[in-house]
Amino acid sequence: MDVEVYYDGQRREAIPYSALPALRLFCQEQGFQLQWDPEAKRVDLGSGLKGKVFMLIAGGMDDDTGLEYEVLSRTASFLRDVGAKPVLLERGDESSGDSDAALRFSAKELPSLDESRLILFQGDDERRRRLLHHVFHEMKESGIPCQIRISKRAKTSVLLPIQWHVPSGLEGAKRSKLAEQIAISLVSGILRDVHEGQGISPISYLLPHLLQTFFGQVQKLEEWETKDQKEQQVHQPALVEAVAEVHQEEKEEKQIIERPILPTEVKMPTPIATEQRIEAEVYFDYTLMHHETENRPYLLIGSLIVKNTGTEALYNPVVCLRVNPIEGIKLGGQILPPNMVETLGVQGQGGAKGWKYMEDDWFEQAKERGEYWIAPIQPMIIPPKMSEAFQNFQISFFQQEERTTITVEGIVMVNDQQLHFPANNRIAVSF
């Protein structure tokens, strides 16, 4: 007896009745929604996002640029296509209801900006913090400038406020392209949040034709049998010759086995030479925080990750952080001057651990060149396919003049500074 399988009301396939328990378990693990009708012997599958409600609220700014609706309408369309239920609300409606995620999106043109940027407002609600983290991650992956600020208003609300600051006079085509990129990143962040928060796998809401693209389509047994019969008829002469060759090879192998093999006849396999590569991928991961209170500095917390992508080990990485402008920027974190390592360093079994400035006059060098040179206290080795990070350095600065951009660039030197690898990205904060 077969069971009919439907997806979103359309018949897809029939499966043996005995496969029903395994199908139910698979759907539970992957997040598919499954309904079993024992009388009709029918299974109805649905998207894992079916019934999930996402509130998209426009508003928060005084002027209406039209970009808010463009971004949110694209976001709603993406969510609708994967089976979710997006709810677009009018400007000023703060209700998040019983939604699975809620955000308020605002857009404003600023004549002083050189490039657009997004600002995400952090609050105390755990769901809001988790959604902010995932949206921020997706924006960074897409190369969209993004900042995090601490909000005083409605800090306990589940609603995530997002502001998009756009330079005045930005061309229509560029604005539309940016709106599309932001919408894609917003939806990716929402879906990542659903995946990690509710355990709903992306496979459960991929469109059917995409599932077929990734996993292919299994041919029916009778189709394979017909194909095999045709191939046997076409290649019958070749099959006879192949069988004859196999018999001849078996005969020769038997003769070889019966004859003893002398030691001089044994040949050792030649080892395959592997190409030696010394390579690394270096990149920043950071978060920018700012209190709305005046006279409070911006705080940038970052890490510089070094991933060994070659075949040889990397040892003793030396980090150089170059800041611009030089004035008004302070580097902090758990970095020790060389003469204070023994007294203030975190002690482990092998001695002090952590990171230190390379020179005693590091502060004077930073004031003169804007460069901070930092090295691990203990010898460090990074094996192939492994990563190490200069973690949680802190850079603080106050509000800058308009059209000012603060940048942080990184470079890592390894193997007694014989090799250097610049960071793939840089930190840039524009005012």
N, C-alpha and C positions, 0 to 999 in steps of 0.2 A: 504494500500500500504506500502511495506517495502522498506527500504533503505539499500543497501549493504555497509558494512564498511570494508575497506582495511587498513592494516598497513604495510608500506614499501613494497607495491605491493602484499601482500598476504591477501587473504580474511579471515576475522576474524569472523564476525557476521552480522546479519541483524537486524535492529532496526525499529520500527514503524516510519513512516514519521512524525508523530506529535512530536516525541522526538528530531527532528533535531535542533530546536532552543536551547533546553537545552544542547545538545551535543556541539554545537558551543560555548556557554557561558562557559561550563566546560573546553573546550580546550583552550579558551582564558585565563582563570584564571590560568590554570596549565602550560601553555606554549607549548602545542602540536601545531604542524603545521597542519592546516586543509584546504583541497581543496574540494569544493562541485561541482559536475557535475550534473546540474538539468536535462539534457537530459537523461543521463544514470542512474539517480537516484543512484548516487554512491558518497561515502565520502572516501577520501584518507587521512589518518593520517600519520604524520611523527614525528620523534624525535624532541624535542624542541631545540636540538643542531644542527639540519640540517642546513648547510650553515655557521655555526660558524667556523671561521678560527683561528687556534692557531699556532703561529710561534715558532718553537723549533730550536734554533741555537746552534751549537757546537763550542767551541773555547774560546780563551782567554788565555790559558796557552801555554808554549813553548813546553812541551813534551806531547806525546799522549799515554795515559795509556790504551785506549780501553774502559774505564769506561764511558766516555761521550756518546759514541754511544749506549752502553748497557742501560744506564739510559733513554736516549731520545727515543730509539726504543721501549722500554717498555711503556714509557709515550705516545708515538704516538699510540701504539696498544690499550691502554686503551681508549684513546679519540676516536679512530676510531670505537670501538665497541659500543659506545653510540651515534653514529651518527654525530660526529663532523668531521671537516676536519683539521687534523694536517699537517703542512708543515715543513719537516726537511730540514734545510739549511746547506750548507757546512761551514767549519771552516772559520771564519773571516768575514762572511756576516752579516753586522750590520742592514740590512733593516728589519723593522718590518711591513712595508706596512699598509694595512687597516685591520689588524688582530684584533680579539676581545681580545687577550692577546698575549704577546710575552716575551720570556725569552731566555737568553743565559746561557748555562750550561758548566762549565769547571771542570776538575778533575786533581789533581796533587798529586803525592806521596811525602811525607815529612818524612825523617828518624827520625826527632826529636819528632814525635807525638806518643802518647800512644793509642789514639782512634781517629776515624775519626770525622770530624765536617763539617758543612755547614756554609757558610758565605753569607748572603743576603745583597746587596748593595742598600741602600736607596737613593732616588732621590727626585726631586721637583714635578714631574708629579703626579697628583692625581690618575690616573689609576694604575700607577706603585706602588705607596704607598699602594693602596688598595689591589693589588695582593700580594705584599710583606707581608702585615698583614695576609692574609688568608693562604698563604703558610707557614709562620712562625708558625701560630697556629696549622696547621696540622702536621708539623714536631715535635712540642713539644708534641702533643697528641700521636704521635708514639714513643716518647722517643729518637728521633734523636737529638744529640747536635747541636745547631744552634745559630748563632750570627748575629747581624745586625750592619753594618758599613755604615758610610756616604761616598758616592762616590763623588770624584771631577770631574771625567770624565763623560760627557754626563748626567749631573744631571737632565736635563729637558727631557731626552728621556723616551718614554713609555716602552722601553726594560728593563726588570729586570735581572741584572747579578747575577748569582749564582755560587759560587766556592765550590767544594768538595775537602777537604784536607784529604788524605788517608795515614795512616802509611805505610811505606815501608815494604814489606815482608808479607803483610796481605794475609792469605790463600784464594785460589780461591773460595772456597765454601762460606766463610764469605763475600768476596767482592760481589759475586753474590747476596747473601741474602740482603746485605745492598743496593745494586743497586735496587733491587725489592722494598724494603721498601721506598726508596727515590722516586721512580717512582709513587708508590701508593699515597704517601703524596703529591707529586707535582700535580697529577691529582685531588686529593681531594681538594687541595687549589684552583686550577683553577675552578673546578665546584662550589665550595662555592662562589668564586668571581662572577661567572656568575649568580648564584642564587640571591645573595644580590645586585649585580649591575644592572642586567637586569630583575630580577623577574621571572626567568625561574625555575619552580619547578623541583626537581629531579624525580618526578613521570613521567614527560614527556619524559624522556630518559631511563627509566628502560626497560630492555629487556622484550618482551611480556611474556615469561614463568616465569619471576620473578614477573610481575604484577599478573599473575594467582596464583603464590605461596602465595603472600601477601593477595590478595583479593578474592581468590577462584574462582570457576566457577559456575554460576547460571544454574541450570537444567531447561530444557524446561518444559513448563506447561504440555504437554501431558505425559512426563516422570513421573512427580509427580502424575498425575491422574492414570496412570497405576500402579504405586507403591502403591498408596492408595487403589486401588481396590484389589490388591493381599493381602495386609495386612488385609483388611476387611474380605476377604474370609478365610484366615488362622486363624484369631482371632475372628471369629463370636461367638463361644461359650463363650469366655472370655468377649466379649462385652455385651452379654445378662446378664451375671452374674454381670458385672460392673453396668449396668443400674438398676438391681434389688437392688444392694447395695445403689445406689444413692437415690432411692425411699425410702428405709428404713431409711437412714440418714435424709432425708427431713422430714419424719414422726416424728423421734425422736427430731429433732430441733424444730418442731412445738409444741410438747409437752413441751419442755423446755421453749419456749417463753411464752406459756400460763401460766406457773407456775412462780410466783414472785420469784426473787432472794433475799435471805436474805443477810444483810451486812456481816455476819460472813462467808458467802460462797465465798466472793470476795477475790481472791488472787492477790497480786501485783506481777508484773513480777520481777524476780531476775536480778539485773543489772549484765551485763557481765564485769568481771574483766579484765582490760587491764594491760599488763606488762609495768612497768615503766623502761625506759632506758635513761641513760645519755651518749650520744655518740656525737662525732663531727668528721667532716672531715676537715683536715687542709692541705693547699697546697699553693705553691708559684706560682705567675704569674709575669713574669719579661721580660725585654727587655735589651739587651746589646748594647751599642753604643760606637763607637770609630772613631775618626778622623784619617785620614791618615797622618796628620801633626805630625811630630816627637815631642816628649816632651809634648804631650797632653795625659791626663790620659784616661783610659777606664771609662765609666760611666754606671753603672747598676741601672736601675730604676725598682723597684719591689713592689709587694703587697703580703701580707700574708692573705689569706682568711680563715675564720672560718665559716663553715656551720654546723648548728645544725641538726644532723640526728637522734636525739633521740626523746623522748616524753616529756622531762622536759626542762625547760628553763636553759640556761647557763648565768652566770652573772660574771661581772668584769674580763674579760680575761686579762691575763698577758703574754706578748710575750717575748721570749728569742731568740735572734739571735746569733748564734755561728759561728765565722769566723775563717778560717785557710788558710794561716799562719796569725799570729797576726800582724806582722810588715807590714807597708806600705799600710794598708787598712783603709779607713775613712768611717764612717757612717754619713750620713746627711739626710736632709729632714726636715719636719716640726715637729721636736721632741724637746721639751723644757726641760731644767733642772728644777728640782722641785722648786727652789727658784726664777724662772723667769716666772712661770705660770701666776701669777696675772698681771704682767706688759706687757708681750709679747703675752699672749694667745689670740686666737680669741674669742671675747666675744659674747655669745648668751643670750637668755632670762634667762637661768638658770646659767649663769656664763661662765667661760672659757671653750672652747671645744678643742678637739684634743688629742694628745698623749704626754706623758712626760717620761723622764727617772725616774726610781724608786728611785735611790740613788743620793745624791749630788756628791759623788765621782765616778760617772759612768765612767768618762774618765780613771781614774786610774784602775778601775776594768777591763775595756776593754783592756787596755795595758797589764794587768797581766794575764787575763784568756781568752781574745778574746770573751767575752760574753757581749751582750748589753741587759739589762732588761728594758722593756718598758710597760707602762700601760696607759689606757685611763684616761684623766683628770677628766671626769665626770663618775659616775656609769653607767655601760653599761649592758643591758640585751639582750640576743639573744634568741628569742622564737623558738620553734620547727619549722623546715623547713625553717628558715630564716638564713641569712648570715650577717656577719660583716667583715670588712677588715681593716688591718693596711696598709694604702695605701701610695704609692709613696715615700717609703724610697729610699735613694740613697746611693750607695756604689761605691767609686772611688778608683782606683789603677792604677799604671803605668805598663808598659810592664815588665813581669817577665822573669826569666831565663828559658831556655829550660827545658822541662820535669817537669815544675812546674804547679800545679793545685790549683786554688783558689776555696774554697768551702764555702758555706753559708748554715747552717742548722737551722731549726726552731722548736720551741716547744711552745705550748700554754697551760697555766694553768688557770683553771676556778674554780668558787665556792670557793673563798678564798684559792686558790692554793691547794685544796684537790685532784683535778683531773688534769691529764696532758695528752695532745694529741700531739705526734710528727707529723711533716709535712710529707705528703705522698711522697714528692719529695724534692730534694735539688738543690741548684744552684751550678754549677761546670763550671769553665772556665779554659781550659787547654792551655798551651803555648808550 
